Amino acid sequence: MSAPQARPPRPGAWLPSAPPAVPPAGAADGGALGTVLRDLPVAEHADVLAAEHDRLHRLLATIDQL
């Protein structure tokens, strides 16, 4: 029986990742939502995210009016 052959290393696996081309979510408003969530207990995150969802829903609804 022959010894198992080692697989060659995958290229690029050890390279640092490139910076994202698109800013992450929350970056447009300066990361305010992330700051709010960071300062709140996890139990209150759902209320904040629900309010943000409602705000975005209202904002997107205005697009149809244009």
PyMOL commands that place a pseudoatom at each C-alpha (Angstrom):
pseudoatom trace, name=CA, resn=MET, resi=1, chain=A, elem=C, hetatm=0, pos=[0.000, 0.000, 0.000]
pseudoatom trace, name=CA, resn=SER, resi=2, chain=A, elem=C, hetatm=0, pos=[1.385, 3.398, -0.910]
pseudoatom trace, name=CA, resn=ALA, resi=3, chain=A, elem=C, hetatm=0, pos=[1.497, 6.348, 1.454]
pseudoatom trace, name=CA, resn=PRO, resi=4, chain=A, elem=C, hetatm=0, pos=[-1.238, 8.932, 0.910]
pseudoatom trace, name=CA, resn=GLN, resi=5, chain=A, elem=C, hetatm=0, pos=[-0.016, 11.855, -1.098]
pseudoatom trace, name=CA, resn=ALA, resi=6, chain=A, elem=C, hetatm=0, pos=[-0.195, 15.211, 0.555]
pseudoatom trace, name=CA, resn=ARG, resi=7, chain=A, elem=C, hetatm=0, pos=[-2.314, 17.730, -1.270]
pseudoatom trace, name=CA, resn=PRO, resi=8, chain=A, elem=C, hetatm=0, pos=[-0.513, 20.824, -2.473]
pseudoatom trace, name=CA, resn=PRO, resi=9, chain=A, elem=C, hetatm=0, pos=[-1.353, 23.944, -0.494]
pseudoatom trace, name=CA, resn=ARG, resi=10, chain=A, elem=C, hetatm=0, pos=[-4.211, 26.000, -1.845]
pseudoatom trace, name=CA, resn=PRO, resi=11, chain=A, elem=C, hetatm=0, pos=[-2.933, 29.231, -3.349]
pseudoatom trace, name=CA, resn=GLY, resi=12, chain=A, elem=C, hetatm=0, pos=[-3.999, 32.377, -1.615]
pseudoatom trace, name=CA, resn=ALA, resi=13, chain=A, elem=C, hetatm=0, pos=[-5.171, 30.755, 1.599]
pseudoatom trace, name=CA, resn=TRP, resi=14, chain=A, elem=C, hetatm=0, pos=[-2.477, 32.528, 3.608]
pseudoatom trace, name=CA, resn=LEU, resi=15, chain=A, elem=C, hetatm=0, pos=[-2.891, 35.923, 1.952]
pseudoatom trace, name=CA, resn=PRO, resi=16, chain=A, elem=C, hetatm=0, pos=[-4.800, 38.667, 3.759]
pseudoatom trace, name=CA, resn=SER, resi=17, chain=A, elem=C, hetatm=0, pos=[-8.225, 39.369, 2.353]
pseudoatom trace, name=CA, resn=ALA, resi=18, chain=A, elem=C, hetatm=0, pos=[-8.717, 42.428, 0.182]
pseudoatom trace, name=CA, resn=PRO, resi=19, chain=A, elem=C, hetatm=0, pos=[-10.720, 45.328, 1.598]
pseudoatom trace, name=CA, resn=PRO, resi=20, chain=A, elem=C, hetatm=0, pos=[-14.375, 45.243, 0.569]
pseudoatom trace, name=CA, resn=ALA, resi=21, chain=A, elem=C, hetatm=0, pos=[-15.228, 47.226, -2.544]
pseudoatom trace, name=CA, resn=VAL, resi=22, chain=A, elem=C, hetatm=0, pos=[-18.617, 48.201, -1.122]
pseudoatom trace, name=CA, resn=PRO, resi=23, chain=A, elem=C, hetatm=0, pos=[-18.839, 49.789, 2.317]
pseudoatom trace, name=CA, resn=PRO, resi=24, chain=A, elem=C, hetatm=0, pos=[-20.482, 47.476, 4.862]
pseudoatom trace, name=CA, resn=ALA, resi=25, chain=A, elem=C, hetatm=0, pos=[-24.087, 48.016, 5.894]
pseudoatom trace, name=CA, resn=GLY, resi=26, chain=A, elem=C, hetatm=0, pos=[-24.404, 50.857, 8.337]
pseudoatom trace, name=CA, resn=ALA, resi=27, chain=A, elem=C, hetatm=0, pos=[-21.421, 52.707, 6.936]
pseudoatom trace, name=CA, resn=ALA, resi=28, chain=A, elem=C, hetatm=0, pos=[-23.638, 55.143, 5.023]
pseudoatom trace, name=CA, resn=ASP, resi=29, chain=A, elem=C, hetatm=0, pos=[-25.012, 56.566, 8.262]
pseudoatom trace, name=CA, resn=GLY, resi=30, chain=A, elem=C, hetatm=0, pos=[-21.650, 56.533, 9.998]
pseudoatom trace, name=CA, resn=GLY, resi=31, chain=A, elem=C, hetatm=0, pos=[-22.348, 53.224, 11.671]
pseudoatom trace, name=CA, resn=ALA, resi=32, chain=A, elem=C, hetatm=0, pos=[-24.910, 54.760, 14.018]
pseudoatom trace, name=CA, resn=LEU, resi=33, chain=A, elem=C, hetatm=0, pos=[-26.993, 51.584, 14.155]
pseudoatom trace, name=CA, resn=GLY, resi=34, chain=A, elem=C, hetatm=0, pos=[-23.929, 49.548, 15.083]
pseudoatom trace, name=CA, resn=THR, resi=35, chain=A, elem=C, hetatm=0, pos=[-23.072, 52.023, 17.811]
pseudoatom trace, name=CA, resn=VAL, resi=36, chain=A, elem=C, hetatm=0, pos=[-26.592, 51.871, 19.206]
pseudoatom trace, name=CA, resn=LEU, resi=37, chain=A, elem=C, hetatm=0, pos=[-26.602, 48.073, 19.181]
pseudoatom trace, name=CA, resn=ARG, resi=38, chain=A, elem=C, hetatm=0, pos=[-23.161, 47.903, 20.758]
pseudoatom trace, name=CA, resn=ASP, resi=39, chain=A, elem=C, hetatm=0, pos=[-24.332, 50.014, 23.691]
pseudoatom trace, name=CA, resn=LEU, resi=40, chain=A, elem=C, hetatm=0, pos=[-27.571, 48.064, 24.298]
pseudoatom trace, name=CA, resn=PRO, resi=41, chain=A, elem=C, hetatm=0, pos=[-28.129, 44.679, 25.921]
pseudoatom trace, name=CA, resn=VAL, resi=42, chain=A, elem=C, hetatm=0, pos=[-28.773, 41.927, 23.382]
pseudoatom trace, name=CA, resn=ALA, resi=43, chain=A, elem=C, hetatm=0, pos=[-32.338, 41.527, 24.657]
pseudoatom trace, name=CA, resn=GLU, resi=44, chain=A, elem=C, hetatm=0, pos=[-33.156, 45.014, 23.318]
pseudoatom trace, name=CA, resn=HIS, resi=45, chain=A, elem=C, hetatm=0, pos=[-31.631, 44.526, 19.858]
pseudoatom trace, name=CA, resn=ALA, resi=46, chain=A, elem=C, hetatm=0, pos=[-34.884, 43.175, 18.406]
pseudoatom trace, name=CA, resn=ASP, resi=47, chain=A, elem=C, hetatm=0, pos=[-36.762, 46.388, 19.203]
pseudoatom trace, name=CA, resn=VAL, resi=48, chain=A, elem=C, hetatm=0, pos=[-34.051, 48.550, 17.636]
pseudoatom trace, name=CA, resn=LEU, resi=49, chain=A, elem=C, hetatm=0, pos=[-33.872, 46.379, 14.528]
pseudoatom trace, name=CA, resn=ALA, resi=50, chain=A, elem=C, hetatm=0, pos=[-37.670, 46.383, 14.182]
pseudoatom trace, name=CA, resn=ALA, resi=51, chain=A, elem=C, hetatm=0, pos=[-37.682, 50.178, 14.347]
pseudoatom trace, name=CA, resn=GLU, resi=52, chain=A, elem=C, hetatm=0, pos=[-34.917, 50.346, 11.732]
pseudoatom trace, name=CA, resn=HIS, resi=53, chain=A, elem=C, hetatm=0, pos=[-36.878, 47.942, 9.525]
pseudoatom trace, name=CA, resn=ASP, resi=54, chain=A, elem=C, hetatm=0, pos=[-39.950, 50.164, 9.764]
pseudoatom trace, name=CA, resn=ARG, resi=55, chain=A, elem=C, hetatm=0, pos=[-37.870, 53.263, 8.973]
pseudoatom trace, name=CA, resn=LEU, resi=56, chain=A, elem=C, hetatm=0, pos=[-36.350, 51.637, 5.898]
pseudoatom trace, name=CA, resn=HIS, resi=57, chain=A, elem=C, hetatm=0, pos=[-39.753, 50.345, 4.802]
pseudoatom trace, name=CA, resn=ARG, resi=58, chain=A, elem=C, hetatm=0, pos=[-41.177, 53.882, 4.946]
pseudoatom trace, name=CA, resn=LEU, resi=59, chain=A, elem=C, hetatm=0, pos=[-38.134, 55.228, 3.094]
pseudoatom trace, name=CA, resn=LEU, resi=60, chain=A, elem=C, hetatm=0, pos=[-38.432, 52.651, 0.332]
pseudoatom trace, name=CA, resn=ALA, resi=61, chain=A, elem=C, hetatm=0, pos=[-42.166, 53.309, 0.026]
pseudoatom trace, name=CA, resn=THR, resi=62, chain=A, elem=C, hetatm=0, pos=[-41.369, 56.872, -1.034]
pseudoatom trace, name=CA, resn=ILE, resi=63, chain=A, elem=C, hetatm=0, pos=[-39.472, 55.565, -4.063]
pseudoatom trace, name=CA, resn=ASP, resi=64, chain=A, elem=C, hetatm=0, pos=[-42.733, 54.368, -5.607]
pseudoatom trace, name=CA, resn=GLN, resi=65, chain=A, elem=C, hetatm=0, pos=[-44.173, 57.875, -5.305]
pseudoatom trace, name=CA, resn=LEU, resi=66, chain=A, elem=C, hetatm=0, pos=[-41.490, 59.397, -7.506]
for i in range(1, 66): cmd.bond("trace and resi %d" % i, "trace and resi %d" % (i + 1))
show_as sticks, trace
zoom trace
